[in-house]
Amino acid sequence: MNRTLEWTVRVELSQDGGTTRAEAVLDTGTAKLTGQGIARCSPQDPDVPTIGDEVAASRAMHDVAGQLMSVADRAIG
């Protein structure tokens, strides 16, 4: 069986003070999974917004990955 699928992931980031929030949405065409991620800048850390973006986004995508694995586990079992 040959198949080709395209899934998309949209990541939205917002910053407020030293907190970065990310929302990742995986769209499979038949379902959507949404994950959340947060990163906080410690007062003694340098203010480098891209680091917060990367940490929050990776946490949001990790959340989506866990949800996707749960969906697959339920389908198997």
Short mmCIF file of the C-alpha atoms (twelve columns), coordinates in Angstrom:
data_MODEL
# 
_entry.id   MODEL 
# 
loop_
_atom_site.group_PDB 
_atom_site.id 
_atom_site.type_symbol 
_atom_site.label_atom_id 
_atom_site.label_alt_id 
_atom_site.label_comp_id 
_atom_site.label_asym_id 
_atom_site.label_seq_id 
_atom_site.Cartn_x 
_atom_site.Cartn_y 
_atom_site.Cartn_z 
_atom_site.pdbx_PDB_model_num 
ATOM 1  C CA . MET A 1  0.000  0.000  0.000  1 
ATOM 2  C CA . ASN A 2  1.483  3.323  -1.068 1 
ATOM 3  C CA . ARG A 3  0.225  6.517  0.527  1 
ATOM 4  C CA . THR A 4  1.384  10.062 0.716  1 
ATOM 5  C CA . LEU A 5  -0.018 12.360 3.378  1 
ATOM 6  C CA . GLU A 6  0.775  15.869 4.443  1 
ATOM 7  C CA . TRP A 7  0.179  16.984 7.999  1 
ATOM 8  C CA . THR A 8  0.727  20.566 9.069  1 
ATOM 9  C CA . VAL A 9  1.819  22.028 12.383 1 
ATOM 10 C CA . ARG A 10 1.116  25.660 13.218 1 
ATOM 11 C CA . VAL A 11 2.924  27.196 16.178 1 
ATOM 12 C CA . GLU A 12 1.762  30.503 17.630 1 
ATOM 13 C CA . LEU A 13 3.994  32.309 20.118 1 
ATOM 14 C CA . SER A 14 3.223  35.180 22.462 1 
ATOM 15 C CA . GLN A 15 5.419  36.947 24.986 1 
ATOM 16 C CA . ASP A 16 4.395  38.853 28.077 1 
ATOM 17 C CA . GLY A 17 7.205  40.100 30.258 1 
ATOM 18 C CA . GLY A 18 9.529  37.190 30.902 1 
ATOM 19 C CA . THR A 19 6.989  34.526 29.903 1 
ATOM 20 C CA . THR A 20 6.640  32.998 26.448 1 
ATOM 21 C CA . ARG A 21 3.601  30.895 25.619 1 
ATOM 22 C CA . ALA A 22 3.297  28.608 22.607 1 
ATOM 23 C CA . GLU A 23 0.362  26.800 21.087 1 
ATOM 24 C CA . ALA A 24 1.088  24.064 18.554 1 
ATOM 25 C CA . VAL A 25 -1.731 22.701 16.405 1 
ATOM 26 C CA . LEU A 26 -1.258 19.506 14.407 1 
ATOM 27 C CA . ASP A 27 -3.780 19.221 11.556 1 
ATOM 28 C CA . THR A 28 -3.934 15.758 9.983  1 
ATOM 29 C CA . GLY A 29 -6.781 16.646 7.667  1 
ATOM 30 C CA . THR A 30 -9.145 14.492 9.719  1 
ATOM 31 C CA . ALA A 31 -8.233 15.604 13.243 1 
ATOM 32 C CA . LYS A 32 -6.550 18.432 15.110 1 
ATOM 33 C CA . LEU A 33 -4.439 18.129 18.243 1 
ATOM 34 C CA . THR A 34 -3.444 21.194 20.242 1 
ATOM 35 C CA . GLY A 35 -0.492 21.395 22.612 1 
ATOM 36 C CA . GLN A 36 0.632  24.093 25.029 1 
ATOM 37 C CA . GLY A 37 4.095  25.134 26.132 1 
ATOM 38 C CA . ILE A 38 5.447  27.816 28.467 1 
ATOM 39 C CA . ALA A 39 8.934  29.184 29.047 1 
ATOM 40 C CA . ARG A 40 9.882  31.657 31.752 1 
ATOM 41 C CA . CYS A 41 13.005 33.758 31.778 1 
ATOM 42 C CA . SER A 42 14.780 33.708 35.108 1 
ATOM 43 C CA . PRO A 43 15.679 37.223 36.359 1 
ATOM 44 C CA . GLN A 44 19.404 36.388 36.293 1 
ATOM 45 C CA . ASP A 45 19.268 35.061 32.689 1 
ATOM 46 C CA . PRO A 46 20.051 37.336 29.751 1 
ATOM 47 C CA . ASP A 47 16.976 38.569 27.861 1 
ATOM 48 C CA . VAL A 48 17.166 36.518 24.651 1 
ATOM 49 C CA . PRO A 49 13.579 36.165 23.350 1 
ATOM 50 C CA . THR A 50 14.470 33.508 20.759 1 
ATOM 51 C CA . ILE A 51 15.481 31.107 23.537 1 
ATOM 52 C CA . GLY A 52 12.054 31.455 25.147 1 
ATOM 53 C CA . ASP A 53 10.446 30.932 21.732 1 
ATOM 54 C CA . GLU A 54 12.409 27.739 21.181 1 
ATOM 55 C CA . VAL A 55 11.742 26.330 24.654 1 
ATOM 56 C CA . ALA A 56 8.020  27.139 24.629 1 
ATOM 57 C CA . ALA A 57 7.565  25.823 21.065 1 
ATOM 58 C CA . SER A 58 9.416  22.598 21.813 1 
ATOM 59 C CA . ARG A 59 7.281  22.034 24.908 1 
ATOM 60 C CA . ALA A 60 4.089  22.639 22.917 1 
ATOM 61 C CA . MET A 61 5.187  20.204 20.201 1 
ATOM 62 C CA . HIS A 62 6.177  17.660 22.857 1 
ATOM 63 C CA . ASP A 63 2.645  17.985 24.251 1 
ATOM 64 C CA . VAL A 64 1.184  17.320 20.783 1 
ATOM 65 C CA . ALA A 65 3.515  14.343 20.300 1 
ATOM 66 C CA . GLY A 66 2.301  12.803 23.569 1 
ATOM 67 C CA . GLN A 67 -1.314 13.267 22.547 1 
ATOM 68 C CA . LEU A 68 -0.638 11.705 19.143 1 
ATOM 69 C CA . MET A 69 0.983  8.681  20.798 1 
ATOM 70 C CA . SER A 70 -2.054 8.316  23.072 1 
ATOM 71 C CA . VAL A 71 -4.363 8.353  20.048 1 
ATOM 72 C CA . ALA A 72 -2.249 5.663  18.358 1 
ATOM 73 C CA . ASP A 73 -2.103 3.566  21.544 1 
ATOM 74 C CA . ARG A 74 -5.894 3.636  21.862 1 
ATOM 75 C CA . ALA A 75 -6.281 2.625  18.210 1 
ATOM 76 C CA . ILE A 76 -3.896 -0.313 18.687 1 
ATOM 77 C CA . GLY A 77 -5.370 -1.573 21.935 1 
# 
